[in-house]
Amino acid sequence: MKQLSLALAVSLTLAACGSATEKVATPEAASDQPAVVVPPQAAATIDPIASVLAGNWRSDANKARDPYRHPAETLDFFGVKPDQTLIEINPGAGWYTEVLAPLMKDGRYVAAIPTDASSEYNARNNTKFRAKLAEHGEVFAAAQVVEFDPKAPSFGADASADVVLTFRNVHNWVGGGNAPAMFTGFFNVLKPGGTLGVVDHRAADDADAAAIAKSGYLTTASVIKLATDAGFELVGQSEINANPKDTKDYEKGVWTLPPSLTLGETDRARYQAIGESDRMTLKFVKPQADRIFEQGTDSASKEDEKK
């Protein structure tokens, strides 16, 4: 019996030692493992813009323009995030819509188009644009469309948007005489601290306004003035969409170059070799509420001084 008790005691002692050894070893083994197992992240989570650019709803022709339009770099420069409320002004045929509408899946994408009644041209374009959205309903299902009067533009409730973007449209508004009203509309719809991103065909800095009036090109200074006159602050300029090959001296203006190629087969290879136009890329911000108040106070003081 004593032998059995002794054997049992030895067994229990060895078991205890083994348990102690396991208790010491366990933390060492655990230290090589993460405290929480993180599941692999989908590519869309890591880089949502890259995922959208690869989307099968984008035509090969539109994807071929990525090297000229630099969508990923441009949207990164403007600080676009998928959870924001973003308004694209005059999306035209929807080149950027194909990128922005699915990108803003956690936020809100709004396409602002001019009213059908403003012209037959706009009526045709609006019909085509709505058809484009319907064609890929599963991709553009959350996209919203608002119409605005080009003469008195309103793009939504005041201070309701985080970002307003417009691509290659300002020269049309300058030609139509409603550019100041458009920029005021952008200012009103943006939240304080919101971003206005502008891309347009860039004329030489010393270009004469009258000489380039119908060319499609604008001086950078003239666009900056339109924005700052409306109350915006310029916070950045980028050469993302620059093209030093663009000589900007074509008889048919910017539309001589791709993608329009207005001259058809005439010197087509030459213009294709140049590529798309040289473009300015400008980032503006609507001042915070206190800055807007200060600007208003300063203006009032100046008016008082004139009395």
C-alpha positions in Angstrom: 0.0 0.0 0.0 2.9 2.3 0.9 4.5 1.5 -2.4 1.2 2.3 -4.2 0.9 5.6 -2.3 4.6 6.5 -3.1 4.0 5.7 -6.8 0.9 7.8 -6.8 2.7 10.7 -5.2 5.5 10.5 -7.7 3.0 10.5 -10.6 1.2 13.5 -9.2 4.5 15.3 -8.7 5.6 14.6 -12.2 2.2 15.7 -13.5 2.4 18.9 -11.6 5.9 19.6 -13.0 4.6 19.0 -16.4 1.8 21.4 -15.9 4.2 24.0 -14.6 6.4 23.5 -17.6 3.3 23.9 -19.9 2.3 27.1 -18.1 5.8 28.6 -18.7 6.0 27.5 -22.3 2.5 28.6 -23.3 3.1 32.3 -23.2 6.4 31.9 -25.1 4.5 30.0 -27.9 1.6 32.5 -27.8 4.0 35.4 -28.2 4.7 34.4 -31.7 1.0 34.7 -32.7 -1.1 37.8 -33.1 -3.5 38.5 -30.3 -6.3 38.7 -32.8 -6.5 36.9 -36.1 -7.1 39.5 -38.9 -8.8 38.0 -42.0 -7.3 38.8 -45.4 -8.5 42.1 -46.8 -10.1 42.3 -50.2 -8.2 44.3 -52.9 -11.1 46.8 -53.0 -10.7 47.5 -49.3 -7.0 48.1 -49.7 -7.2 50.2 -52.9 -10.8 51.1 -53.9 -9.8 53.3 -56.8 -7.7 50.6 -58.4 -10.5 48.2 -58.0 -13.0 50.5 -59.7 -10.6 51.4 -62.6 -10.4 47.7 -63.4 -14.2 47.3 -63.4 -15.7 45.4 -66.4 -18.4 48.1 -66.8 -15.7 50.4 -68.2 -15.2 50.2 -71.9 -11.8 49.5 -73.4 -11.9 53.0 -75.1 -12.4 54.7 -71.7 -9.7 52.7 -70.0 -7.3 53.6 -72.8 -7.7 57.3 -71.7 -6.5 56.6 -68.2 -2.8 57.5 -69.0 -4.1 61.0 -70.2 -6.6 61.6 -67.4 -4.8 60.0 -64.5 -7.9 59.3 -62.5 -6.3 57.7 -59.5 -3.7 60.4 -59.0 -6.2 63.2 -59.7 -8.8 61.9 -57.2 -6.0 61.4 -54.6 -4.8 64.9 -55.1 -8.4 66.2 -54.5 -8.6 64.1 -51.4 -11.7 62.1 -52.5 -12.8 59.4 -50.0 -15.5 56.8 -50.6 -17.7 57.9 -47.7 -18.1 61.5 -48.8 -20.9 63.2 -50.5 -19.5 64.1 -53.9 -21.2 66.1 -56.7 -19.8 65.9 -60.3 -20.8 68.9 -62.4 -21.8 68.3 -66.0 -20.6 64.7 -66.3 -21.1 64.7 -70.1 -20.8 61.2 -71.5 -20.0 59.9 -68.0 -16.3 59.1 -68.3 -15.6 60.0 -64.7 -19.1 58.8 -63.6 -17.9 55.2 -64.4 -15.2 55.8 -61.7 -16.9 58.0 -59.2 -20.3 56.4 -58.9 -19.1 53.0 -57.7 -16.2 54.5 -55.8 -18.6 56.5 -53.6 -20.5 53.4 -52.5 -20.1 54.2 -48.8 -21.1 57.8 -49.4 -23.1 59.6 -52.0 -22.5 60.3 -55.7 -24.6 63.0 -57.4 -24.4 63.9 -61.0 -25.5 67.5 -61.7 -26.7 68.0 -65.2 -28.2 71.1 -66.9 -31.9 71.1 -67.4 -33.3 69.6 -70.6 -35.1 72.8 -71.3 -31.9 74.8 -71.5 -31.0 73.5 -75.0 -31.6 70.6 -77.4 -27.9 69.7 -77.0 -28.4 69.3 -73.2 -31.6 67.3 -73.8 -29.8 64.8 -76.0 -26.8 64.5 -73.6 -29.1 64.1 -70.6 -31.0 61.3 -72.3 -27.7 59.5 -73.2 -26.4 60.0 -69.7 -29.5 58.5 -68.0 -29.3 55.6 -70.4 -25.7 55.0 -69.4 -26.7 54.8 -65.7 -29.5 52.4 -66.5 -27.3 50.1 -68.7 -25.2 49.1 -65.6 -27.9 49.4 -63.0 -26.1 47.2 -60.5 -23.0 49.4 -60.6 -24.7 52.8 -60.7 -27.8 51.9 -58.6 -26.9 54.4 -55.9 -26.0 57.3 -58.2 -28.3 60.3 -58.0 -29.1 62.8 -60.7 -30.1 66.5 -60.1 -30.9 69.0 -62.8 -29.9 72.6 -62.5 -30.7 75.8 -64.4 -27.4 77.0 -66.0 -28.6 80.7 -65.5 -29.3 80.3 -61.8 -27.5 77.1 -60.8 -28.3 75.3 -57.5 -26.9 71.8 -56.9 -28.6 70.9 -53.7 -29.1 72.1 -50.2 -26.6 74.7 -48.9 -23.6 73.1 -47.1 -24.6 69.6 -48.0 -21.6 68.3 -50.1 -18.0 67.4 -49.1 -16.6 67.6 -52.6 -17.6 69.2 -55.9 -15.6 68.2 -59.0 -15.7 69.4 -62.6 -13.7 68.2 -65.5 -13.2 70.2 -68.7 -16.3 72.4 -68.3 -15.2 75.8 -67.1 -14.3 77.0 -70.7 -17.9 76.3 -71.7 -19.3 78.3 -68.9 -16.9 81.2 -69.6 -18.1 81.1 -73.3 -21.7 81.0 -72.1 -21.3 83.9 -69.7 -22.5 81.9 -66.6 -19.2 80.9 -65.0 -19.5 83.3 -62.0 -22.9 81.9 -61.2 -21.6 78.3 -61.4 -18.8 79.0 -59.0 -21.2 80.7 -56.6 -23.4 77.6 -56.8 -20.4 75.4 -56.0 -19.6 77.6 -53.0 -23.2 77.4 -51.7 -23.6 73.6 -51.9 -20.2 72.8 -50.2 -19.8 72.5 -46.5 -17.3 74.8 -44.8 -14.0 73.1 -45.4 -15.3 71.3 -48.5 -13.2 70.8 -51.6 -13.7 72.1 -55.1 -11.6 70.3 -57.7 -11.2 71.7 -61.2 -9.5 70.3 -64.3 -9.5 72.2 -67.6 -7.5 72.9 -70.7 -4.7 75.2 -69.9 -3.6 78.1 -72.1 -0.2 79.8 -71.8 0.0 82.2 -68.9 0.4 85.2 -71.2 -2.4 84.2 -73.6 -4.8 86.9 -74.7 -8.3 86.2 -73.5 -9.9 87.4 -76.8 -7.5 85.3 -78.9 -8.3 82.1 -77.0 -12.0 82.7 -76.5 -13.1 79.9 -78.8 -10.1 77.6 -78.4 -11.3 75.7 -75.4 -8.2 76.8 -73.4 -8.2 79.1 -70.4 -5.4 80.7 -68.4 -4.9 79.3 -64.9 -5.1 82.8 -63.5 -8.6 83.3 -64.9 -9.9 80.1 -63.4 -8.4 80.9 -60.0 -10.0 84.3 -60.1 -13.4 82.8 -60.8 -13.1 80.6 -57.8 -11.6 83.2 -55.4 -14.2 85.8 -56.4 -16.8 83.2 -55.3 -15.1 82.9 -51.9 -12.8 79.9 -52.4 -9.2 79.7 -51.3 -6.7 78.0 -53.6 -4.9 75.3 -51.7 -3.0 73.4 -54.4 -2.0 73.1 -58.0 -0.8 69.9 -59.6 0.9 68.9 -62.9 -0.7 65.5 -62.9 -2.6 66.3 -66.1 0.1 68.4 -67.8 1.1 67.7 -71.4 4.2 69.6 -72.6 3.6 68.3 -76.2 0.4 70.4 -76.5 1.3 73.5 -78.6 -2.2 75.0 -78.1 -2.2 76.7 -81.5 -4.6 74.7 -83.5 -7.1 76.2 -85.9 -9.9 74.1 -84.5 -8.8 74.6 -80.9 -8.4 71.9 -78.3 -10.9 69.7 -80.1 -8.2 69.1 -82.7 -6.6 66.7 -80.2 -7.9 63.4 -78.9 -10.4 62.3 -78.0 -12.4 64.6 -80.4 -9.9 64.6 -83.3 -12.2 67.1 -85.1 -10.1 67.1 -88.3 -10.8 63.4 -88.8 -8.0 61.7 -90.8 -6.1 65.0 -91.5 -2.8 64.8 -89.6 -4.4 62.2 -87.3 -1.2 60.5 -86.4 0.4 63.8 -85.5 -2.4 64.7 -83.1 -2.5 61.2 -81.6 1.2 61.5 -80.9 0.6 64.7 -79.0 -2.1 63.1 -77.0 -4.8 64.9 -75.0 -4.6 68.5 -74.0 -2.3 70.1 -71.4 -4.6 70.6 -68.4 -4.5 72.6 -65.1 -5.5 70.7 -62.0 -6.6 73.1 -59.2 -7.8 72.4 -55.7 -9.9 74.9 -53.8 -11.4 74.9 -50.3 -14.4 76.7 -49.0 -13.2 78.4 -45.8 -14.5 77.3 -42.4 -17.4 79.2 -41.0 -15.3 81.5 -38.9 -13.1 82.5 -41.9 -16.2 83.2 -44.0 -17.5 85.5 -41.2 -14.1 87.3 -41.0 -14.2 87.8 -44.8 -17.7 89.2 -44.5 -16.7 91.5 -41.7 -13.7 92.7 -43.7 -15.8 93.4 -46.7 -18.3 95.3 -44.6 -15.5 97.4 -43.0 -14.2 98.3 -46.4 -17.7 99.4 -47.6 -18.0 101.5 -44.4 -14.7 103.2 -45.2 -16.1 104.2 -48.6 -19.1 105.9 -47.2 
